[in-house]
Amino acid sequence: MGIVSHLISNFSRKPVFGYRAMVFATIATAFLGMLVWGHHMFISGLSPYSAIAFSVLTMAIGAPSAVKTFNWIATAWAERWN
C-alpha cells in the first residue's frame, strides 16, 4: 500500500491527498489484518460466536481500505498534463 501511494503520488506529481488519514488507514489495516485470521476457519468447526466476531472484523477492514482508495483517486484527480 505504501508503494502504491508513492507511485500514484510520483506519477501525479502531487503529494498524497490526506496524508495523515492515509497513515492512520494503513495502521488500521495492519492492526485489523492481524485480527481477521479466523475468517479462514469457518469450515473447521469454529464456534458461532467466534465466527460472528471474525465476520465483523473482516467487514471492518473495508473502511480503512476505502479511505486509502479515496485518497489515491483524489491524489490522481485532475492530473497535470505538461
mmCIF file of the N, C-alpha and C atoms, coordinates in Angstrom:
data_MODEL
# 
_entry.id   MODEL 
# 
loop_
_atom_site.group_PDB 
_atom_site.id 
_atom_site.type_symbol 
_atom_site.label_atom_id 
_atom_site.label_alt_id 
_atom_site.label_comp_id 
_atom_site.label_asym_id 
_atom_site.label_entity_id 
_atom_site.label_seq_id 
_atom_site.pdbx_PDB_ins_code 
_atom_site.Cartn_x 
_atom_site.Cartn_y 
_atom_site.Cartn_z 
_atom_site.occupancy 
_atom_site.B_iso_or_equiv 
_atom_site.pdbx_formal_charge 
_atom_site.auth_seq_id 
_atom_site.auth_comp_id 
_atom_site.auth_asym_id 
_atom_site.auth_atom_id 
_atom_site.pdbx_PDB_model_num 
ATOM 1   N N  . MET A 1 1  ? 0.820   -1.181  0.000   1.00 0.00 ? 1  MET A N  1 
ATOM 2   C CA . MET A 1 1  ? 0.000   0.000   0.000   1.00 0.00 ? 1  MET A CA 1 
ATOM 3   C C  . MET A 1 1  ? 0.871   1.254   0.000   1.00 0.00 ? 1  MET A C  1 
ATOM 4   N N  . GLY A 1 2  ? 1.962   1.202   0.709   1.00 0.00 ? 2  GLY A N  1 
ATOM 5   C CA . GLY A 1 2  ? 2.868   2.348   0.716   1.00 0.00 ? 2  GLY A CA 1 
ATOM 6   C C  . GLY A 1 2  ? 3.507   2.573   -0.644  1.00 0.00 ? 2  GLY A C  1 
ATOM 7   N N  . ILE A 1 3  ? 3.852   1.480   -1.316  1.00 0.00 ? 3  ILE A N  1 
ATOM 8   C CA . ILE A 1 3  ? 4.455   1.603   -2.650  1.00 0.00 ? 3  ILE A CA 1 
ATOM 9   C C  . ILE A 1 3  ? 3.433   2.156   -3.629  1.00 0.00 ? 3  ILE A C  1 
ATOM 10  N N  . VAL A 1 4  ? 2.187   1.697   -3.539  1.00 0.00 ? 4  VAL A N  1 
ATOM 11  C CA . VAL A 1 4  ? 1.135   2.213   -4.425  1.00 0.00 ? 4  VAL A CA 1 
ATOM 12  C C  . VAL A 1 4  ? 0.936   3.703   -4.182  1.00 0.00 ? 4  VAL A C  1 
ATOM 13  N N  . SER A 1 5  ? 0.905   4.115   -2.929  1.00 0.00 ? 5  SER A N  1 
ATOM 14  C CA . SER A 1 5  ? 0.746   5.535   -2.609  1.00 0.00 ? 5  SER A CA 1 
ATOM 15  C C  . SER A 1 5  ? 1.886   6.358   -3.187  1.00 0.00 ? 5  SER A C  1 
ATOM 16  N N  . HIS A 1 6  ? 3.089   5.851   -3.047  1.00 0.00 ? 6  HIS A N  1 
ATOM 17  C CA . HIS A 1 6  ? 4.256   6.566   -3.561  1.00 0.00 ? 6  HIS A CA 1 
ATOM 18  C C  . HIS A 1 6  ? 4.217   6.661   -5.085  1.00 0.00 ? 6  HIS A C  1 
ATOM 19  N N  . LEU A 1 7  ? 3.853   5.584   -5.749  1.00 0.00 ? 7  LEU A N  1 
ATOM 20  C CA . LEU A 1 7  ? 3.807   5.593   -7.215  1.00 0.00 ? 7  LEU A CA 1 
ATOM 21  C C  . LEU A 1 7  ? 2.733   6.540   -7.739  1.00 0.00 ? 7  LEU A C  1 
ATOM 22  N N  . ILE A 1 8  ? 1.548   6.508   -7.136  1.00 0.00 ? 8  ILE A N  1 
ATOM 23  C CA . ILE A 1 8  ? 0.484   7.411   -7.580  1.00 0.00 ? 8  ILE A CA 1 
ATOM 24  C C  . ILE A 1 8  ? 0.894   8.862   -7.347  1.00 0.00 ? 8  ILE A C  1 
ATOM 25  N N  . SER A 1 9  ? 1.474   9.133   -6.206  1.00 0.00 ? 9  SER A N  1 
ATOM 26  C CA . SER A 1 9  ? 1.938   10.482  -5.908  1.00 0.00 ? 9  SER A CA 1 
ATOM 27  C C  . SER A 1 9  ? 3.026   10.927  -6.878  1.00 0.00 ? 9  SER A C  1 
ATOM 28  N N  . ASN A 1 10 ? 3.931   10.037  -7.181  1.00 0.00 ? 10 ASN A N  1 
ATOM 29  C CA . ASN A 1 10 ? 5.047   10.360  -8.073  1.00 0.00 ? 10 ASN A CA 1 
ATOM 30  C C  . ASN A 1 10 ? 4.557   10.638  -9.493  1.00 0.00 ? 10 ASN A C  1 
ATOM 31  N N  . PHE A 1 11 ? 3.697   9.770   -10.021 1.00 0.00 ? 11 PHE A N  1 
ATOM 32  C CA . PHE A 1 11 ? 3.241   9.945   -11.392 1.00 0.00 ? 11 PHE A CA 1 
ATOM 33  C C  . PHE A 1 11 ? 2.222   11.069  -11.531 1.00 0.00 ? 11 PHE A C  1 
ATOM 34  N N  . SER A 1 12 ? 1.547   11.432  -10.436 1.00 0.00 ? 12 SER A N  1 
ATOM 35  C CA . SER A 1 12 ? 0.631   12.569  -10.472 1.00 0.00 ? 12 SER A CA 1 
ATOM 36  C C  . SER A 1 12 ? 1.360   13.889  -10.244 1.00 0.00 ? 12 SER A C  1 
ATOM 37  N N  . ARG A 1 13 ? 2.590   13.783  -9.782  1.00 0.00 ? 13 ARG A N  1 
ATOM 38  C CA . ARG A 1 13 ? 3.417   14.949  -9.452  1.00 0.00 ? 13 ARG A CA 1 
ATOM 39  C C  . ARG A 1 13 ? 2.753   15.835  -8.402  1.00 0.00 ? 13 ARG A C  1 
ATOM 40  N N  . LYS A 1 14 ? 2.096   15.170  -7.456  1.00 0.00 ? 14 LYS A N  1 
ATOM 41  C CA . LYS A 1 14 ? 1.443   15.863  -6.353  1.00 0.00 ? 14 LYS A CA 1 
ATOM 42  C C  . LYS A 1 14 ? 1.658   15.052  -5.079  1.00 0.00 ? 14 LYS A C  1 
ATOM 43  N N  . PRO A 1 15 ? 1.594   15.720  -3.922  1.00 0.00 ? 15 PRO A N  1 
ATOM 44  C CA . PRO A 1 15 ? 1.660   14.947  -2.673  1.00 0.00 ? 15 PRO A CA 1 
ATOM 45  C C  . PRO A 1 15 ? 0.375   14.135  -2.485  1.00 0.00 ? 15 PRO A C  1 
ATOM 46  N N  . VAL A 1 16 ? 0.464   13.109  -1.678  1.00 0.00 ? 16 VAL A N  1 
ATOM 47  C CA . VAL A 1 16 ? -0.689  12.253  -1.417  1.00 0.00 ? 16 VAL A CA 1 
ATOM 48  C C  . VAL A 1 16 ? -1.775  13.079  -0.726  1.00 0.00 ? 16 VAL A C  1 
ATOM 49  N N  . PHE A 1 17 ? -2.982  13.013  -1.269  1.00 0.00 ? 17 PHE A N  1 
ATOM 50  C CA . PHE A 1 17 ? -4.118  13.708  -0.673  1.00 0.00 ? 17 PHE A CA 1 
ATOM 51  C C  . PHE A 1 17 ? -4.450  13.056  0.658   1.00 0.00 ? 17 PHE A C  1 
ATOM 52  N N  . GLY A 1 18 ? -4.589  13.838  1.712   1.00 0.00 ? 18 GLY A N  1 
ATOM 53  C CA . GLY A 1 18 ? -4.937  13.297  3.025   1.00 0.00 ? 18 GLY A CA 1 
ATOM 54  C C  . GLY A 1 18 ? -3.877  12.374  3.576   1.00 0.00 ? 18 GLY A C  1 
ATOM 55  N N  . TYR A 1 19 ? -2.646  12.854  3.610   1.00 0.00 ? 19 TYR A N  1 
ATOM 56  C CA . TYR A 1 19 ? -1.519  12.006  4.015   1.00 0.00 ? 19 TYR A CA 1 
ATOM 57  C C  . TYR A 1 19 ? -1.722  11.423  5.413   1.00 0.00 ? 19 TYR A C  1 
ATOM 58  N N  . ARG A 1 20 ? -2.173  12.233  6.344   1.00 0.00 ? 20 ARG A N  1 
ATOM 59  C CA . ARG A 1 20 ? -2.350  11.756  7.718   1.00 0.00 ? 20 ARG A CA 1 
ATOM 60  C C  . ARG A 1 20 ? -3.425  10.669  7.775   1.00 0.00 ? 20 ARG A C  1 
ATOM 61  N N  . ALA A 1 21 ? -4.519  10.869  7.046   1.00 0.00 ? 21 ALA A N  1 
ATOM 62  C CA . ALA A 1 21 ? -5.565  9.847   7.002   1.00 0.00 ? 21 ALA A CA 1 
ATOM 63  C C  . ALA A 1 21 ? -5.041  8.564   6.368   1.00 0.00 ? 21 ALA A C  1 
ATOM 64  N N  . MET A 1 22 ? -4.169  8.720   5.369   1.00 0.00 ? 22 MET A N  1 
ATOM 65  C CA . MET A 1 22 ? -3.576  7.547   4.720   1.00 0.00 ? 22 MET A CA 1 
ATOM 66  C C  . MET A 1 22 ? -2.711  6.759   5.708   1.00 0.00 ? 22 MET A C  1 
ATOM 67  N N  . VAL A 1 23 ? -1.957  7.450   6.523   1.00 0.00 ? 23 VAL A N  1 
ATOM 68  C CA . VAL A 1 23 ? -1.112  6.781   7.514   1.00 0.00 ? 23 VAL A CA 1 
ATOM 69  C C  . VAL A 1 23 ? -1.969  6.036   8.535   1.00 0.00 ? 23 VAL A C  1 
ATOM 70  N N  . PHE A 1 24 ? -3.002  6.701   9.051   1.00 0.00 ? 24 PHE A N  1 
ATOM 71  C CA . PHE A 1 24 ? -3.874  6.044   10.022  1.00 0.00 ? 24 PHE A CA 1 
ATOM 72  C C  . PHE A 1 24 ? -4.620  4.865   9.401   1.00 0.00 ? 24 PHE A C  1 
ATOM 73  N N  . ALA A 1 25 ? -5.023  4.991   8.146   1.00 0.00 ? 25 ALA A N  1 
ATOM 74  C CA . ALA A 1 25 ? -5.709  3.885   7.468   1.00 0.00 ? 25 ALA A CA 1 
ATOM 75  C C  . ALA A 1 25 ? -4.770  2.701   7.274   1.00 0.00 ? 25 ALA A C  1 
ATOM 76  N N  . THR A 1 26 ? -3.514  2.969   6.978   1.00 0.00 ? 26 THR A N  1 
ATOM 77  C CA . THR A 1 26 ? -2.544  1.887   6.828   1.00 0.00 ? 26 THR A CA 1 
ATOM 78  C C  . THR A 1 26 ? -2.302  1.176   8.152   1.00 0.00 ? 26 THR A C  1 
ATOM 79  N N  . ILE A 1 27 ? -2.187  1.944   9.233   1.00 0.00 ? 27 ILE A N  1 
ATOM 80  C CA . ILE A 1 27 ? -2.010  1.344   10.560  1.00 0.00 ? 27 ILE A CA 1 
ATOM 81  C C  . ILE A 1 27 ? -3.239  0.531   10.944  1.00 0.00 ? 27 ILE A C  1 
ATOM 82  N N  . ALA A 1 28 ? -4.439  1.071   10.669  1.00 0.00 ? 28 ALA A N  1 
ATOM 83  C CA . ALA A 1 28 ? -5.673  0.349   10.983  1.00 0.00 ? 28 ALA A CA 1 
ATOM 84  C C  . ALA A 1 28 ? -5.786  -0.939  10.169  1.00 0.00 ? 28 ALA A C  1 
ATOM 85  N N  . THR A 1 29 ? -5.386  -0.889  8.905   1.00 0.00 ? 29 THR A N  1 
ATOM 86  C CA . THR A 1 29 ? -5.424  -2.092  8.068   1.00 0.00 ? 29 THR A CA 1 
ATOM 87  C C  . THR A 1 29 ? -4.469  -3.151  8.611   1.00 0.00 ? 29 THR A C  1 
ATOM 88  N N  . ALA A 1 30 ? -3.295  -2.730  9.019   1.00 0.00 ? 30 ALA A N  1 
ATOM 89  C CA . ALA A 1 30 ? -2.328  -3.682  9.580   1.00 0.00 ? 30 ALA A CA 1 
ATOM 90  C C  . ALA A 1 30 ? -2.850  -4.290  10.875  1.00 0.00 ? 30 ALA A C  1 
ATOM 91  N N  . PHE A 1 31 ? -3.427  -3.463  11.743  1.00 0.00 ? 31 PHE A N  1 
ATOM 92  C CA . PHE A 1 31 ? -3.944  -3.953  13.018  1.00 0.00 ? 31 PHE A CA 1 
ATOM 93  C C  . PHE A 1 31 ? -5.113  -4.914  12.805  1.00 0.00 ? 31 PHE A C  1 
ATOM 94  N N  . LEU A 1 32 ? -6.078  -4.511  11.974  1.00 0.00 ? 32 LEU A N  1 
ATOM 95  C CA . LEU A 1 32 ? -7.220  -5.382  11.714  1.00 0.00 ? 32 LEU A CA 1 
ATOM 96  C C  . LEU A 1 32 ? -6.802  -6.639  10.958  1.00 0.00 ? 32 LEU A C  1 
ATOM 97  N N  . GLY A 1 33 ? -5.785  -6.519  10.115  1.00 0.00 ? 33 GLY A N  1 
ATOM 98  C CA . GLY A 1 33 ? -5.284  -7.679  9.383   1.00 0.00 ? 33 GLY A CA 1 
ATOM 99  C C  . GLY A 1 33 ? -4.745  -8.759  10.302  1.00 0.00 ? 33 GLY A C  1 
ATOM 100 N N  . MET A 1 34 ? -4.207  -8.354  11.452  1.00 0.00 ? 34 MET A N  1 
ATOM 101 C CA . MET A 1 34 ? -3.719  -9.340  12.416  1.00 0.00 ? 34 MET A CA 1 
ATOM 102 C C  . MET A 1 34 ? -4.866  -10.031 13.142  1.00 0.00 ? 34 MET A C  1 
ATOM 103 N N  . LEU A 1 35 ? -6.049  -9.407  13.144  1.00 0.00 ? 35 LEU A N  1 
ATOM 104 C CA . LEU A 1 35 ? -7.171  -9.941  13.910  1.00 0.00 ? 35 LEU A CA 1 
ATOM 105 C C  . LEU A 1 35 ? -8.148  -10.788 13.095  1.00 0.00 ? 35 LEU A C  1 
ATOM 106 N N  . VAL A 1 36 ? -8.013  -10.805 11.786  1.00 0.00 ? 36 VAL A N  1 
ATOM 107 C CA . VAL A 1 36 ? -9.016  -11.478 10.952  1.00 0.00 ? 36 VAL A CA 1 
ATOM 108 C C  . VAL A 1 36 ? -8.605  -12.877 10.509  1.00 0.00 ? 36 VAL A C  1 
ATOM 109 N N  . TRP A 1 37 ? -7.606  -13.467 11.122  1.00 0.00 ? 37 TRP A N  1 
ATOM 110 C CA . TRP A 1 37 ? -7.139  -14.786 10.701  1.00 0.00 ? 37 TRP A CA 1 
ATOM 111 C C  . TRP A 1 37 ? -8.237  -15.828 10.786  1.00 0.00 ? 37 TRP A C  1 
ATOM 112 N N  . GLY A 1 38 ? -9.201  -15.650 11.669  1.00 0.00 ? 38 GLY A N  1 
ATOM 113 C CA . GLY A 1 38 ? -10.253 -16.643 11.866  1.00 0.00 ? 38 GLY A CA 1 
ATOM 114 C C  . GLY A 1 38 ? -11.230 -16.751 10.716  1.00 0.00 ? 38 GLY A C  1 
ATOM 115 N N  . HIS A 1 39 ? -11.258 -15.777 9.801   1.00 0.00 ? 39 HIS A N  1 
ATOM 116 C CA . HIS A 1 39 ? -12.210 -15.901 8.692   1.00 0.00 ? 39 HIS A CA 1 
ATOM 117 C C  . HIS A 1 39 ? -11.808 -17.005 7.717   1.00 0.00 ? 39 HIS A C  1 
ATOM 118 N N  . HIS A 1 40 ? -10.637 -17.578 7.903   1.00 0.00 ? 40 HIS A N  1 
ATOM 119 C CA . HIS A 1 40 ? -10.221 -18.721 7.092   1.00 0.00 ? 40 HIS A CA 1 
ATOM 120 C C  . HIS A 1 40 ? -10.665 -20.039 7.712   1.00 0.00 ? 40 HIS A C  1 
ATOM 121 N N  . MET A 1 41 ? -11.216 -19.980 8.916   1.00 0.00 ? 41 MET A N  1 
ATOM 122 C CA . MET A 1 41 ? -11.505 -21.200 9.668   1.00 0.00 ? 41 MET A CA 1 
ATOM 123 C C  . MET A 1 41 ? -13.000 -21.470 9.837   1.00 0.00 ? 41 MET A C  1 
ATOM 124 N N  . PHE A 1 42 ? -13.853 -20.876 9.009   1.00 0.00 ? 42 PHE A N  1 
ATOM 125 C CA . PHE A 1 42 ? -15.290 -21.065 9.170   1.00 0.00 ? 42 PHE A CA 1 
ATOM 126 C C  . PHE A 1 42 ? -15.711 -22.526 9.017   1.00 0.00 ? 42 PHE A C  1 
ATOM 127 N N  . ILE A 1 43 ? -15.031 -23.294 8.210   1.00 0.00 ? 43 ILE A N  1 
ATOM 128 C CA . ILE A 1 43 ? -15.408 -24.681 7.954   1.00 0.00 ? 43 ILE A CA 1 
ATOM 129 C C  . ILE A 1 43 ? -14.842 -25.634 9.014   1.00 0.00 ? 43 ILE A C  1 
ATOM 130 N N  . SER A 1 44 ? -13.984 -25.149 9.892   1.00 0.00 ? 44 SER A N  1 
ATOM 131 C CA . SER A 1 44 ? -13.264 -26.022 10.825  1.00 0.00 ? 44 SER A CA 1 
ATOM 132 C C  . SER A 1 44 ? -13.999 -26.283 12.131  1.00 0.00 ? 44 SER A C  1 
ATOM 133 N N  . GLY A 1 45 ? -15.240 -25.856 12.229  1.00 0.00 ? 45 GLY A N  1 
ATOM 134 C CA . GLY A 1 45 ? -15.959 -26.095 13.481  1.00 0.00 ? 45 GLY A CA 1 
ATOM 135 C C  . GLY A 1 45 ? -15.769 -24.986 14.484  1.00 0.00 ? 45 GLY A C  1 
ATOM 136 N N  . LEU A 1 46 ? -15.482 -23.814 14.016  1.00 0.00 ? 46 LEU A N  1 
ATOM 137 C CA . LEU A 1 46 ? -15.343 -22.642 14.883  1.00 0.00 ? 46 LEU A CA 1 
ATOM 138 C C  . LEU A 1 46 ? -16.685 -22.343 15.530  1.00 0.00 ? 46 LEU A C  1 
ATOM 139 N N  . SER A 1 47 ? -16.672 -21.907 16.768  1.00 0.00 ? 47 SER A N  1 
ATOM 140 C CA . SER A 1 47 ? -17.947 -21.620 17.434  1.00 0.00 ? 47 SER A CA 1 
ATOM 141 C C  . SER A 1 47 ? -18.666 -20.475 16.716  1.00 0.00 ? 47 SER A C  1 
ATOM 142 N N  . PRO A 1 48 ? -19.980 -20.466 16.753  1.00 0.00 ? 48 PRO A N  1 
ATOM 143 C CA . PRO A 1 48 ? -20.738 -19.419 16.051  1.00 0.00 ? 48 PRO A CA 1 
ATOM 144 C C  . PRO A 1 48 ? -20.416 -18.018 16.562  1.00 0.00 ? 48 PRO A C  1 
ATOM 145 N N  . TYR A 1 49 ? -20.133 -17.882 17.840  1.00 0.00 ? 49 TYR A N  1 
ATOM 146 C CA . TYR A 1 49 ? -19.823 -16.564 18.385  1.00 0.00 ? 49 TYR A CA 1 
ATOM 147 C C  . TYR A 1 49 ? -18.472 -16.059 17.885  1.00 0.00 ? 49 TYR A C  1 
ATOM 148 N N  . SER A 1 50 ? -17.517 -16.956 17.773  1.00 0.00 ? 50 SER A N  1 
ATOM 149 C CA . SER A 1 50 ? -16.227 -16.574 17.196  1.00 0.00 ? 50 SER A CA 1 
ATOM 150 C C  . SER A 1 50 ? -16.381 -16.227 15.724  1.00 0.00 ? 50 SER A C  1 
ATOM 151 N N  . ALA A 1 51 ? -17.218 -16.965 15.021  1.00 0.00 ? 51 ALA A N  1 
ATOM 152 C CA . ALA A 1 51 ? -17.442 -16.693 13.607  1.00 0.00 ? 51 ALA A CA 1 
ATOM 153 C C  . ALA A 1 51 ? -18.062 -15.312 13.407  1.00 0.00 ? 51 ALA A C  1 
ATOM 154 N N  . ILE A 1 52 ? -18.979 -14.931 14.292  1.00 0.00 ? 52 ILE A N  1 
ATOM 155 C CA . ILE A 1 52 ? -19.581 -13.593 14.198  1.00 0.00 ? 52 ILE A CA 1 
ATOM 156 C C  . ILE A 1 52 ? -18.519 -12.521 14.412  1.00 0.00 ? 52 ILE A C  1 
ATOM 157 N N  . ALA A 1 53 ? -17.666 -12.706 15.410  1.00 0.00 ? 53 ALA A N  1 
ATOM 158 C CA . ALA A 1 53 ? -16.616 -11.720 15.693  1.00 0.00 ? 53 ALA A CA 1 
ATOM 159 C C  . ALA A 1 53 ? -15.666 -11.586 14.501  1.00 0.00 ? 53 ALA A C  1 
ATOM 160 N N  . PHE A 1 54 ? -15.249 -12.700 13.938  1.00 0.00 ? 54 PHE A N  1 
ATOM 161 C CA . PHE A 1 54 ? -14.338 -12.644 12.796  1.00 0.00 ? 54 PHE A CA 1 
ATOM 162 C C  . PHE A 1 54 ? -15.020 -12.074 11.558  1.00 0.00 ? 54 PHE A C  1 
ATOM 163 N N  . SER A 1 55 ? -16.310 -12.315 11.405  1.00 0.00 ? 55 SER A N  1 
ATOM 164 C CA . SER A 1 55 ? -17.043 -11.729 10.273  1.00 0.00 ? 55 SER A CA 1 
ATOM 165 C C  . SER A 1 55 ? -17.086 -10.216 10.389  1.00 0.00 ? 55 SER A C  1 
ATOM 166 N N  . VAL A 1 56 ? -17.369 -9.721  11.579  1.00 0.00 ? 56 VAL A N  1 
ATOM 167 C CA . VAL A 1 56 ? -17.420 -8.273  11.793  1.00 0.00 ? 56 VAL A CA 1 
ATOM 168 C C  . VAL A 1 56 ? -16.049 -7.647  11.561  1.00 0.00 ? 56 VAL A C  1 
ATOM 169 N N  . LEU A 1 57 ? -15.007 -8.274  12.067  1.00 0.00 ? 57 LEU A N  1 
ATOM 170 C CA . LEU A 1 57 ? -13.657 -7.745  11.852  1.00 0.00 ? 57 LEU A CA 1 
ATOM 171 C C  . LEU A 1 57 ? -13.275 -7.760  10.378  1.00 0.00 ? 57 LEU A C  1 
ATOM 172 N N  . THR A 1 58 ? -13.680 -8.797  9.669   1.00 0.00 ? 58 THR A N  1 
ATOM 173 C CA . THR A 1 58 ? -13.379 -8.892  8.242   1.00 0.00 ? 58 THR A CA 1 
ATOM 174 C C  . THR A 1 58 ? -14.084 -7.788  7.465   1.00 0.00 ? 58 THR A C  1 
ATOM 175 N N  . MET A 1 59 ? -15.321 -7.496  7.831   1.00 0.00 ? 59 MET A N  1 
ATOM 176 C CA . MET A 1 59 ? -16.038 -6.407  7.158   1.00 0.00 ? 59 MET A CA 1 
ATOM 177 C C  . MET A 1 59 ? -15.478 -5.043  7.556   1.00 0.00 ? 59 MET A C  1 
ATOM 178 N N  . ALA A 1 60 ? -15.002 -4.908  8.796   1.00 0.00 ? 60 ALA A N  1 
ATOM 179 C CA . ALA A 1 60 ? -14.471 -3.626  9.272   1.00 0.00 ? 60 ALA A CA 1 
ATOM 180 C C  . ALA A 1 60 ? -13.190 -3.232  8.549   1.00 0.00 ? 60 ALA A C  1 
ATOM 181 N N  . ILE A 1 61 ? -12.464 -4.188  8.022   1.00 0.00 ? 61 ILE A N  1 
ATOM 182 C CA . ILE A 1 61 ? -11.220 -3.871  7.323   1.00 0.00 ? 61 ILE A CA 1 
ATOM 183 C C  . ILE A 1 61 ? -11.489 -3.122  6.016   1.00 0.00 ? 61 ILE A C  1 
ATOM 184 N N  . GLY A 1 62 ? -12.740 -3.152  5.568   1.00 0.00 ? 62 GLY A N  1 
ATOM 185 C CA . GLY A 1 62 ? -13.108 -2.425  4.354   1.00 0.00 ? 62 GLY A CA 1 
ATOM 186 C C  . GLY A 1 62 ? -13.092 -0.917  4.528   1.00 0.00 ? 62 GLY A C  1 
ATOM 187 N N  . ALA A 1 63 ? -13.334 -0.417  5.736   1.00 0.00 ? 63 ALA A N  1 
ATOM 188 C CA . ALA A 1 63 ? -13.374 1.032   5.970   1.00 0.00 ? 63 ALA A CA 1 
ATOM 189 C C  . ALA A 1 63 ? -12.015 1.697   5.737   1.00 0.00 ? 63 ALA A C  1 
ATOM 190 N N  . PRO A 1 64 ? -10.926 1.225   6.363   1.00 0.00 ? 64 PRO A N  1 
ATOM 191 C CA . PRO A 1 64 ? -9.644  1.868   6.067   1.00 0.00 ? 64 PRO A CA 1 
ATOM 192 C C  . PRO A 1 64 ? -9.182  1.642   4.627   1.00 0.00 ? 64 PRO A C  1 
ATOM 193 N N  . SER A 1 65 ? -9.591  0.530   4.041   1.00 0.00 ? 65 SER A N  1 
ATOM 194 C CA . SER A 1 65 ? -9.256  0.299   2.630   1.00 0.00 ? 65 SER A CA 1 
ATOM 195 C C  . SER A 1 65 ? -9.969  1.300   1.734   1.00 0.00 ? 65 SER A C  1 
ATOM 196 N N  . ALA A 1 66 ? -11.201 1.648   2.084   1.00 0.00 ? 66 ALA A N  1 
ATOM 197 C CA . ALA A 1 66 ? -11.943 2.652   1.319   1.00 0.00 ? 66 ALA A CA 1 
ATOM 198 C C  . ALA A 1 66 ? -11.302 4.027   1.455   1.00 0.00 ? 66 ALA A C  1 
ATOM 199 N N  . VAL A 1 67 ? -10.783 4.341   2.638   1.00 0.00 ? 67 VAL A N  1 
ATOM 200 C CA . VAL A 1 67 ? -10.088 5.621   2.835   1.00 0.00 ? 67 VAL A CA 1 
ATOM 201 C C  . VAL A 1 67 ? -8.869  5.695   1.926   1.00 0.00 ? 67 VAL A C  1 
ATOM 202 N N  . LYS A 1 68 ? -8.115  4.616   1.864   1.00 0.00 ? 68 LYS A N  1 
ATOM 203 C CA . LYS A 1 68 ? -6.936  4.593   1.000   1.00 0.00 ? 68 LYS A CA 1 
ATOM 204 C C  . LYS A 1 68 ? -7.316  4.748   -0.462  1.00 0.00 ? 68 LYS A C  1 
ATOM 205 N N  . THR A 1 69 ? -8.345  4.036   -0.896  1.00 0.00 ? 69 THR A N  1 
ATOM 206 C CA . THR A 1 69 ? -8.778  4.138   -2.294  1.00 0.00 ? 69 THR A CA 1 
ATOM 207 C C  . THR A 1 69 ? -9.238  5.554   -2.622  1.00 0.00 ? 69 THR A C  1 
ATOM 208 N N  . PHE A 1 70 ? -10.007 6.164   -1.734  1.00 0.00 ? 70 PHE A N  1 
ATOM 209 C CA . PHE A 1 70 ? -10.444 7.549   -1.945  1.00 0.00 ? 70 PHE A CA 1 
ATOM 210 C C  . PHE A 1 70 ? -9.248  8.491   -2.042  1.00 0.00 ? 70 PHE A C  1 
ATOM 211 N N  . ASN A 1 71 ? -8.274  8.331   -1.161  1.00 0.00 ? 71 ASN A N  1 
ATOM 212 C CA . ASN A 1 71 ? -7.100  9.203   -1.188  1.00 0.00 ? 71 ASN A CA 1 
ATOM 213 C C  . ASN A 1 71 ? -6.286  9.014   -2.466  1.00 0.00 ? 71 ASN A C  1 
ATOM 214 N N  . TRP A 1 72 ? -6.192  7.791   -2.957  1.00 0.00 ? 72 TRP A N  1 
ATOM 215 C CA . TRP A 1 72 ? -5.471  7.560   -4.214  1.00 0.00 ? 72 TRP A CA 1 
ATOM 216 C C  . TRP A 1 72 ? -6.187  8.232   -5.377  1.00 0.00 ? 72 TRP A C  1 
ATOM 217 N N  . ILE A 1 73 ? -7.509  8.098   -5.424  1.00 0.00 ? 73 ILE A N  1 
ATOM 218 C CA . ILE A 1 73 ? -8.270  8.734   -6.508  1.00 0.00 ? 73 ILE A CA 1 
ATOM 219 C C  . ILE A 1 73 ? -8.158  10.249  -6.413  1.00 0.00 ? 73 ILE A C  1 
ATOM 220 N N  . ALA A 1 74 ? -8.256  10.795  -5.199  1.00 0.00 ? 74 ALA A N  1 
ATOM 221 C CA . ALA A 1 74 ? -8.159  12.245  -5.021  1.00 0.00 ? 74 ALA A CA 1 
ATOM 222 C C  . ALA A 1 74 ? -6.762  12.748  -5.366  1.00 0.00 ? 74 ALA A C  1 
ATOM 223 N N  . THR A 1 75 ? -5.751  11.959  -5.132  1.00 0.00 ? 75 THR A N  1 
ATOM 224 C CA . THR A 1 75 ? -4.387  12.362  -5.488  1.00 0.00 ? 75 THR A CA 1 
ATOM 225 C C  . THR A 1 75 ? -4.225  12.418  -6.999  1.00 0.00 ? 75 THR A C  1 
ATOM 226 N N  . ALA A 1 76 ? -4.780  11.449  -7.696  1.00 0.00 ? 76 ALA A N  1 
ATOM 227 C CA . ALA A 1 76 ? -4.609  11.377  -9.149  1.00 0.00 ? 76 ALA A CA 1 
ATOM 228 C C  . ALA A 1 76 ? -5.611  12.254  -9.906  1.00 0.00 ? 76 ALA A C  1 
ATOM 229 N N  . TRP A 1 77 ? -6.595  12.805  -9.225  1.00 0.00 ? 77 TRP A N  1 
ATOM 230 C CA . TRP A 1 77 ? -7.643  13.596  -9.881  1.00 0.00 ? 77 TRP A CA 1 
ATOM 231 C C  . TRP A 1 77 ? -7.051  14.864  -10.479 1.00 0.00 ? 77 TRP A C  1 
ATOM 232 N N  . ALA A 1 78 ? -7.507  15.245  -11.654 1.00 0.00 ? 78 ALA A N  1 
ATOM 233 C CA . ALA A 1 78 ? -7.068  16.459  -12.330 1.00 0.00 ? 78 ALA A CA 1 
ATOM 234 C C  . ALA A 1 78 ? -5.555  16.489  -12.506 1.00 0.00 ? 78 ALA A C  1 
ATOM 235 N N  . GLU A 1 79 ? -5.056  15.406  -13.024 1.00 0.00 ? 79 GLU A N  1 
ATOM 236 C CA . GLU A 1 79 ? -3.624  15.298  -13.242 1.00 0.00 ? 79 GLU A CA 1 
ATOM 237 C C  . GLU A 1 79 ? -3.159  16.347  -14.243 1.00 0.00 ? 79 GLU A C  1 
ATOM 238 N N  . ARG A 1 80 ? -2.023  16.936  -13.968 1.00 0.00 ? 80 ARG A N  1 
ATOM 239 C CA . ARG A 1 80 ? -1.463  17.952  -14.872 1.00 0.00 ? 80 ARG A CA 1 
ATOM 240 C C  . ARG A 1 80 ? -0.817  17.279  -16.076 1.00 0.00 ? 80 ARG A C  1 
ATOM 241 N N  . TRP A 1 81 ? -1.134  17.725  -17.266 1.00 0.00 ? 81 TRP A N  1 
ATOM 242 C CA . TRP A 1 81 ? -0.564  17.178  -18.487 1.00 0.00 ? 81 TRP A CA 1 
ATOM 243 C C  . TRP A 1 81 ? 0.373   18.236  -19.079 1.00 0.00 ? 81 TRP A C  1 
ATOM 244 N N  . ASN A 1 82 ? 1.626   18.165  -18.733 1.00 0.00 ? 82 ASN A N  1 
ATOM 245 C CA . ASN A 1 82 ? 2.609   19.151  -19.228 1.00 0.00 ? 82 ASN A CA 1 
ATOM 246 C C  . ASN A 1 82 ? 3.167   18.733  -20.556 1.00 0.00 ? 82 ASN A C  1 
# 
